[in-house]
Amino acid sequence: TAPLDMMLAWIASLHGSDLATRVADTLVHARHGEAPAGTRIPARTRYGVDDAAMLAAISAMENHLEDLLRLEDVADSAGISARQLERRFKRSMGMSPMRFYLSLRLERAAHLLAYSRLSVRDAGLACGFSSIAQFSRAYKAMYGLSPSHHRKKVATDSEVI
């Protein structure tokens, strides 16, 4: 893992620790000493959050990407009210909890489109979208490309490398 750690340190020096953490998480790599091998980087590190209720909410969201939770369900899993959860997310993450949840789902969809053979429809369903139209609109709003165009771009970019 030493070369990977070196690469992540280099990315952090050039582009900041946020990007290095996202790259490590995408590669499902935990730095030596931070967590056992093969585990995901903890949400505490990925998002820079120490609030136990927010960490519980993020965990609930990550565990329910396909079968969506309502805001009240997420708040219940965190042991706080929905309004309290909204305030904490806005303060710590700069967005509402449901916006954060949507971004998690879309990040997962982007990963599935880039690294799996799932159809666009199936990738959307696997991330909790009930229709291809809903998935495409949300995906394009976040990434600027439709899911199918994004997949083609990723495929073309990887051929160049």
N, C-alpha and C positions, 0 to 999 in steps of 0.2 A: 504493500500500500504506500510505500515511501514515494514513488514517482507521482502517484495520485495526490498525496499530501503536498508535494512540491508544486504540482500544477495548480492546486487550489490556492496555495499561498501566493503564487504568481498572479492568478486571476484577482485575488483580493488586493494585491498591491497595485494592479492596473485599474480595476473597476470597482473596488470596494468589497467589503465582507458580505453584503447582502447578495450580490451576484454569486460569489464563491459558495455561499451557503445553499443557494438555489441549485447551482451546478452539482454540488455534493449530494443534495437531496434527490435530484433527478437521476444521478448515478447510483443512488441508494448506497452511499458511502458514509460511514461514520468515522471520523478521525480517530486515530489511535488514542486511547485514554479517555475519550469523551463518552463512548458507548461501546458495547460489545459488537464484534464484527457481524455484519449482516443486518443490523438494525437501522432503522430510519433515524435521521437526526431529530431530536426531540423538538416539539412545537415551541417550547420555551426558547430554544436557540434559533430556530428558523424564523420566528416572528418577533423575537426580543420581548417576550411577554412573561412577567412573573406572577400575574394575577391568577390564582388557582381557579377561580370561577371561569375566567376566559379560557384557560387551558382546558378545562372540562368541556366547555362549549365547543372549542375547536376540535377536540377529540370526538365529540358526538357528531360534528359535521363531517369529519374525515371518515368516520365509520358508517355514515349514511349518505354516500354520494349517489347511490342508485335509488334508494327509497327515501325520498325527501322528508325532512322534518319541518314542522311549522316552527315559527319563532318561539312560541310558548313551550314547545317540546325541548328546544335547545336550551332555553332559559331554565326549565325544570331540571334538565340534566346538569346544569351548572349550579343549581340551588339558589338562584336569584330570580327576581322578576324580569319580565321581558323588557320593561322600561330601563331597569338597571343595566341589563345586558347591552341594550342599545347605547346608553351613555358610555359605558366602559369601552365598547368597540369604537365608538366615534373618537373618544379620547386617545386610545392606544393605537388603533389601526387607521384612523382617518376615514372610516366608512361604517355603514350599518352592518350588523351581523349577517343579514340576508344578502347583502352585496358581497361580503366576504365569502359566504357560503357559495354564491354563484361563481365567484372567481376560482374557488377550489374545484368546483365541478368542471369549469371550463379548462382549467390547467390539466386536470385528469383527462379530459376529452382530447386535448392537444397531445398529451403523451400517448394515448391510445391510437390516435390517428398517425402519429409519427412512428410508433414502435410495434404496432400490431397489424394484423390483417383484417380486423373488424371493419365492416362497412361503415360509412358515415352514419347511417341510420342506427346501427347497433352501438356505435361509440356514443352517440347521443343518448340512447336508451340506457346504456350502462352508467351514464352520469346523471340520470334522473330527468331527462327531458322527455316530455310526453309526445312531442311531434317533431318531425324533421324541420318544419318551418320555425318553431320556437327555438330549437337548437341552433339553426343557421343564423337567425337574427341575433341571438345572444353572442354567438361565436364571432360573427362579423363585427359586432359592436366592440368586443374586447380586442380582437387581433387584426381587424381591418381587412380580413379576407374571409371568404366562406370556408367552411370546413374542407370541402373537396379541393378548393384552390390551395389552401394551406398545405394539405397533404401532398399535392403535386409539387408545390414549391420545396417542401422538405425533401421529397424524393429527388428532385432536380439538384438541389444543393448538395445532397450526400453523394450524388454521382460525380460532382465536380471534385470532391475531396478524394 
